[in-house]
Amino acid sequence: MSSPTVVADPLHLVLGDEELLVERAMWAAVGAARAADPEADFSRVKVSELTPPELAEMLSPSLFAEARVLAIESAQDAGKEIAEALLVHAKQPAEGVTLIVLHNGGGRAKHAKELPNALKKVGARVTECKKLTKPADREAFVRDEIRRAGGKSDSGGVSALIEAVGSDLRELSAAASQLVADTGGKIDADAVGRYYRGRAEVTGFAVAEKAVVGDRAGALEALRWAIQLGVPHVLIADALADSVRTIGRVAAAGGRNDPYRLAGDLGMPAWKVKKAQSQSRGWTPTSLAAALQVVAEVNAGVKGMAADADYALEKTVLRLVSLRNQRN
């Protein structure tokens, strides 16, 4: 019994401007074409570098019946003739030719801006690659990356990884794969903390997280370790200030309200709101006001006003712990 023939989609529209997702979608389309014909020739070209005759030649069937895959980049910049030629081909694809159109969704000229809808109407296979601007979408991306790499994660691990690495998808993807490979596949906040222990951003926030929940011993240990590693004093001070300000903002906005609604109101990621809601227990408006004054003073101190920056930070940590633990 023969295996079923693989038939590739002749027309793909990759729509959006999230670079990593666009690249992946393009290579997925190439892979699908090569699953149908492993010898398929692939080429990619920016639309601005094409003339109508060149495009016509690229989209023509091969004289030797060889399969072709052509990716047209930056289709939002297409001139009228090129846009029309793409649509003509899309309506009647040449046999053995797979066309991949990469379009960011914009375009100055009307014909270029309307190209995606026109391609959709003639049956293009569409992959959306919009920027991941919502925190929930970025968290979902990280969870998927960990799963793709063969690992498992919890919400704390996902949040910690985003906090440690930032919002760039390429860096998040690489970090997720590396963590899975180096930690046995279980990604939680502790695993991320151990792995990124040498990063200043993490160590600074590790000090702050211990201080704002009143963990005196943990905060002092994290602080001394960070200083020993050579973490800049200003980064530790900034982390302390950020944590206190975030707790203050969340508490003022209604700390026990729905974190996702608060995230939208405050322009913060939901994971950061949830963390601040947990950390805000034990704080009062009075103690938070005092804490804001303390972190403002240490910020100025580590930038030159304090004679001993190490001592200034230790004094600040102890003061924050005291404010958090004082009886109200």
KALIN-V471006 format. One record per residue. SS is DSSP state (hx for helix, st for strand, lp for the rest). PSI is psi in degrees with one decimal (999 if undefined). Layout:
ss psi
SS PSI
SS PSI
//
This chain:
ss psi
lp 126.3
lp 150.9
lp 150.5
lp 147.6
lp 134.8
lp 127.0
lp 121.4
lp 147.8
lp 132.0
lp -14.0
st 123.4
st 138.6
st 116.9
st 110.6
st 118.4
lp 179.8
lp 20.7
lp 103.7
hx -48.5
hx -43.8
hx -37.1
hx -46.3
hx -42.9
hx -43.3
hx -39.9
hx -47.1
hx -28.2
hx -39.9
hx -40.3
hx -43.0
hx -39.4
hx -40.3
hx -38.8
hx -17.9
hx -32.2
hx -35.7
lp 99.6
lp -19.5
lp 6.2
lp 131.3
st 134.3
st 135.3
st 150.5
st 143.7
st 143.4
st 140.4
hx -31.1
hx -16.1
hx 3.3
lp 144.4
lp 156.5
hx -43.4
hx -39.1
hx -42.3
hx -43.5
hx -40.7
hx -41.6
hx -31.3
lp 2.3
lp 148.9
lp 145.2
lp 141.7
lp -25.2
lp 17.6
lp 29.1
lp 137.5
lp 146.6
st 145.8
st 123.3
st 123.0
st 123.2
st 112.3
st 152.1
lp 47.1
hx -15.6
hx -14.2
hx 10.2
lp 138.8
lp 170.0
hx -44.3
hx -41.1
hx -44.3
hx -42.6
hx -39.9
hx -38.7
hx -40.4
hx -38.4
hx -45.5
hx -41.6
hx -35.5
hx -31.3
lp 76.6
lp 138.2
lp 143.8
lp 132.9
lp 3.8
st 126.2
st 125.2
st 128.0
st 117.6
st 120.0
st 118.2
st 131.6
lp -1.4
lp -8.5
lp -141.9
lp 134.4
lp -45.8
lp 148.9
hx -44.3
hx -35.3
hx -38.9
hx -33.7
lp -5.2
hx -44.9
hx -46.7
hx -37.5
hx -39.7
hx -36.4
hx -40.6
hx -27.3
lp 11.6
lp 20.3
lp 143.2
st 118.8
st 133.5
st 118.1
st 129.5
lp 50.4
lp 157.6
lp 138.3
lp 91.0
lp -22.1
lp 134.8
hx -39.1
hx -36.6
hx -39.1
hx -38.1
hx -41.6
hx -37.6
hx -46.1
hx -42.5
hx -43.0
hx -38.6
hx -40.6
hx -40.9
hx -41.7
hx -34.2
lp -3.1
lp 15.1
lp 179.0
st 149.4
st 159.9
lp 174.6
hx -34.4
hx -39.1
hx -41.3
hx -47.1
hx -43.2
hx -37.6
hx -41.9
hx -40.8
hx -36.5
hx -38.2
hx -36.9
lp -162.8
lp -5.1
lp 124.2
hx -36.3
hx -42.9
hx -39.5
hx -41.7
hx -46.7
hx -41.6
hx -41.0
hx -45.3
hx -42.4
hx -40.2
hx -44.5
hx -43.0
hx -35.8
hx -12.6
hx 2.2
lp 0.7
lp -12.4
st 111.1
st 107.3
lp -179.1
hx -37.5
hx -41.0
hx -42.0
hx -42.6
hx -42.7
hx -41.7
hx -38.9
lp 25.3
lp -28.8
lp -3.8
lp 133.0
hx -37.2
hx -39.2
hx -46.0
hx -37.0
hx -45.1
hx -26.0
hx -40.8
hx -48.0
hx -42.5
hx -36.7
hx -40.8
hx -44.3
hx -11.2
lp 6.3
lp 18.3
lp 89.9
hx -52.1
hx -44.0
hx -40.1
hx -42.4
hx -38.8
hx -44.9
hx -39.9
hx -47.0
hx -37.2
hx -42.7
hx -42.1
hx -40.6
hx -35.9
hx -15.8
lp 20.2
lp 129.3
lp 136.0
hx -37.0
hx -32.2
hx -36.8
hx -43.6
hx -41.9
hx -40.4
hx -41.8
hx -45.2
hx -42.5
hx -43.2
hx -45.2
hx -44.5
hx -41.1
hx -44.4
hx -42.6
hx -44.4
hx -43.8
hx -43.3
hx -41.8
hx -28.4
lp -0.7
lp 75.4
lp -23.1
lp 4.3
lp 172.4
lp 120.5
hx -30.7
hx -36.7
hx -42.4
hx -37.7
hx -42.2
hx -41.3
hx -37.0
hx -8.4
lp 35.7
lp 156.9
lp 147.3
hx -36.7
hx -33.7
hx -37.2
hx -44.9
hx -43.0
hx -43.4
hx -35.6
hx -41.4
hx -41.8
hx -21.5
lp -14.7
lp 128.1
lp -12.3
lp 147.0
lp 164.7
hx -37.4
hx -46.5
hx -33.0
hx -38.9
hx -41.7
hx -39.7
hx -38.2
hx -38.3
hx -38.8
hx -46.0
hx -27.8
hx -39.7
hx -43.2
hx -31.6
hx -43.0
hx -36.2
hx -45.8
hx -10.9
hx 14.6
hx -16.4
hx -24.9
lp 140.0
lp -32.0
lp 102.3
hx -36.3
hx -47.3
hx -39.3
hx -41.2
hx -42.7
hx -42.1
hx -39.7
hx -44.2
hx -45.7
hx -38.2
hx -41.2
hx -42.7
hx -42.2
hx -43.9
hx -40.2
hx -35.7
hx -2.5
lp 146.7
lp 134.0
lp 999
//
